[in-house]
Amino acid sequence: MITIKTNRELKGMQASGRLLASMFEGLRDVIKPGISTWEIEEFAQKFVKERGGRLSEQGFEGYKYGTCISVNDEIAHAIPRKDLILKDGDLVKVDVTCNLNGYETDSCTTYGVGEISDEDRRLMEVTEKAMYLGIDQAVLGNRIGDIGAVIQHYVEDENGYGDVRELVGHGIQPTIHEDPEVPHWGKAGHGLRLREGMTITVEPMVEAGGQWQIDQKTVSDPNDDWVYYATPDGSKAAQFEHTFAITKDGPKILTLQKPYDGYEKYLPHFDELED
C-alpha cells in the first residue's frame, strides 16, 4: 500500500534523514586504507545510537547488522566484515536505513578509499549524477517510468555502463520497504503517477563492465553466511541513494548531505509546516 504522508510524518522523516546524512558526513573521515568494513559498522551504530536513533536494517528479515557494506565488484547487500580490510583504490558502498522516533529514511554513498583511479572516479560521478537525474523527474504528474527512463539512458546510452535492473528503489515509511517499487530503467510516460506526499528512494547501481545482470554470491564469514550481489564480470560497481518527498515545489531530499552548495533546491523545510 502507498501512503501519503502528513506534515507531521514529513517533519519526522526530515529529522531522521538529517541524522542519517550526518552519519554519512562523519564517515568521510573514517573510511581510509587499513580499516575493516566492521569498523564502519561500529562507527555507524555508535553515531546514530548516541543521537537517539537506531539502524533499522538490523533485524529486518533476519539481517544481523545495521549497515550493508559492499566493496568493489560487490554491488549491494554485502555484510560488514572484520577481515575485509580496505586498501588504496577500493570503492566501498555503505547502505544504511535509520529510524528516529519511528520515522524511517534510507541512503547509500559510495566512497573512494585513498587514491582512486580516474576510471573509478568517473564511475562514481556518473552513478551519482544518474541518481539526481532520476530524482529530478519526480515531479507531480510524472510517472515512475520517467525516473527509470532518464537513468537508463544516461547510464547505458550516454556512458556505456551497465544499469542494474534486478534491484530497485522503493517507497518508505512506515517501514523501510513500502510500495511502490521504483526501477532505475523503464519507459517514459509509463507506470504509477506520482502524487504529492509520496516518499520514495532512488538508488541506481551501476556496473563499470557494461552488464546489467547480477550474480548471487555468499560471504564466507565465521559468524554468517550471507547472500549478496556482485557484478558477473568482476568489474567494479557504484551506488548512490537518497530518500525524498514529492511536493508541489519539486522533490525534497530528506537525506541530503552537506555541503549544500548547488543543491539548495532539494532542501526540505517540513519543520516549518503546521501539523
N, C-alpha and C positions, 0 to 999 in steps of 0.2 A: 504494500500500500504506500502511496505517495502522500506525504504530509506537507501541508502549507504552514510555515512557521509563523507564530505570533511575534509581536515585538519583544515580549519577554523572552521567548526562546532565542530570537536573534541576538539579544543582548548577552544571554548566557553563552551562546556559541562564540560570540566575538571575544569574550573573556577567555574561553577555553583556547581559541585559536591564537590569541596573543601569548598565552603561556607556552603553547607548543612552538610558536615561531621563536620565542626567546630561547627555548631549549636548543633549537637548530642553530641559532646565532652563537650560542655558547660552544657548540661542537666545532666551530671553525678553529678554535684554539686548542681543541682536544685531539682532533684527528691529525696524526702525523706518523711518519715512519717509525716503527718499533713498538707501537701499541697493538694490543689484540682487539679484535672486534668485541670481546667480552667487556673490555674497559669502556667501550661506547655504551653498551647496555647499562653498566653500572652508573655512568655519568647521567644518562637519561632518566633512569629510575630515581636517583637522588635529587636531581634538579626539579623534576615535576612533583615528587612527593613533598619536598620541603616547601613548596608553594601551594600545597593543598589539593593537588590533583593526583591522578593515577594513570598509568599506561594501560589502556583498556583492551589492547590486543591480548594481554596476558589473561589466560583462562578462556579465551574465545575458541570454541570448537577444539578444546584440548591443547591449545598452544601454551607453552610454558613461559614465554619470555615477553618483555614489554616492547622489544624492537624486532624488526626484521632487518638483517644486515647482509647485503649481497655484494660480492666483490668480483670485479672484472667480468667474466663471462656469465656469472650468476645474474639472472635478470631480476628475480623477485622471490620473496618468501623464504630466503635462507636465514638460519638461526645465528645468533651471536655465539662465537666460539673462543675458548681460552687459548687454543693452539693455532688460531689463524692470526698471524702477525702481519700487520700492514707494512708494505715496503714502498720505496720511491716508485712512482709511476702507476700505482694502483688506482682504480676507480672504485669507490665504495658508496653504495646506495643505502641510506638509512630511512626506513619507512616506519612511522610511528602514529598511533592514534592516542588521543588524550581525552580524558574525562575530567572535567572540572565542575563540581556541583551538579552533576547529572547531565552535562552538556558535552557532546562529542565533537571532535574535529580530527582530521586525518591529513597528513602531509608526508612528502618524501623529498629528500635532497640528495643529489649526487655530489660527492666531494672528490677532488683530485688530491692524492696523497703525495706530499713533497713536490718534486718536479715531474710534471707530466708532459707527454708528447703533444705536438701541435695537432696531431690527428685525434687524440683523445679529448683535447680541449674543444675542438670543433664538434665532436660528437656530443659533448655536454651542452655546448651553446645551441646546437640545432634542437636538441631534445627540450631544453628549457623554452626556447622560442616557440616550438610546436605547442607546448602547454599553453602559453599565453595566447597564441593564435586561436586555439580552441576555446579558451575562456572568453575571448572577445566575441565569439559567436553566440554566447549565452545571454541573449537579449530577448525581451518579450516579443512573442510572435514567431521566433525561430524554432527550429525543431532539433531533436537530439542528433539527427543525421548531419546537420550543419556543422556541429562541433567536430564530429569524426571526419567529415569530408575534407575540411581545411587542414587538419592534422595529417591525414594520409597523403594529401597532395604535397604538402611541404616536406614531409619526411622522405617519401618514396620518389616522387616525380622530380622535385627540385634538388634533392640532396643525395639520392641513391642509397639511402639506408633502409633497413627493414623496420616496419611499423607493426609491433606485436598485436595480434588480433584476439588471442585467446584469454587475455587478461584485460579487464575493463574498469573504468570509473563507475561510480555508483552514488545513489542518494545516501544521505547520512542524517542521523538524529530522528528518533530517539535511540537507535542502536547504531553501531558502526557501519553496518551494511543494510541499506534500505533500497527500495525501488526509487528511481528507475536505474537500469544498467545504462552506462554511458560509454559506448565503444569509441575507440580512437581511430576508427575507419568508418566509411559509410558513404551514403549519397545525400547531397544537399537537398533539403526540402522533404526528407523522409523522417519518419519516427515521431515520437511523442512531442507535442507542442509544449514549449517552456512557459511556465507561469510564475508570476511574482510570488516570492516567499518560498520557492523551492530551494533546497540546499543540496549541492552535489559536489562530487570531486571530478577533476580531470587529471589524469596521471599517465601520460604516454610513456611507453617503454620502447626504446629504440635500439636496434642491433646494428653494429658497425658493418657486419658482413653482408647486409642486404637482405637477409631472410626475415620472414615474419613469424615462422614457426618457432615452437619452443620444445625443449627436451625436459622430461622429468628426471631428476636425479635425487639421490639420497645422501644427506650429510651423515658421515660416519663419525659419531661423537660418543664419548663414553657415557654421556647422560641422555642421549636422544638419537633416534634415527628418524630424520625428518625429511619429507619430500619437498624439494624446491624446484625452481625452473631456471634453465640455462639456455644459452644460445646453442643451436645444433652444430655450428662450425667452430666453436671455441672463441669467436670474436667477442670483443667487449660490448657491454650494454650500458645504457644510462637510463635514468628515470627521474622525472620531477612530478610533483603532485601538490595541488592546493585544494582546500575546501573553500567554497564560496557560495554566496547567496545571490539569487536572481532578483533584481529590483527594477523599478521603473527608471532608475538612473544608471542602469547597466550592472554588470557583475561586480560584486563587492567581495574581495578576497579576505577570508577570516584568518588565514594562516600566513599572511604576507610578512616577510622578514625585512628588518632594517638593513641598510638604509633604504628609504622610500623614494629616493631621487628618481624621477621618471615614471614612478608607479602610483603617483598620488590619486589618479582616477579610480584605482581599485580600493582605496582605503575605506573601510566601513565606519559608519558613525551611528551604529544602532544604540549605543549607550545614551544618545541624546533623545531617543524616541520615548514617548509615553507608553506605559504598559497598556 
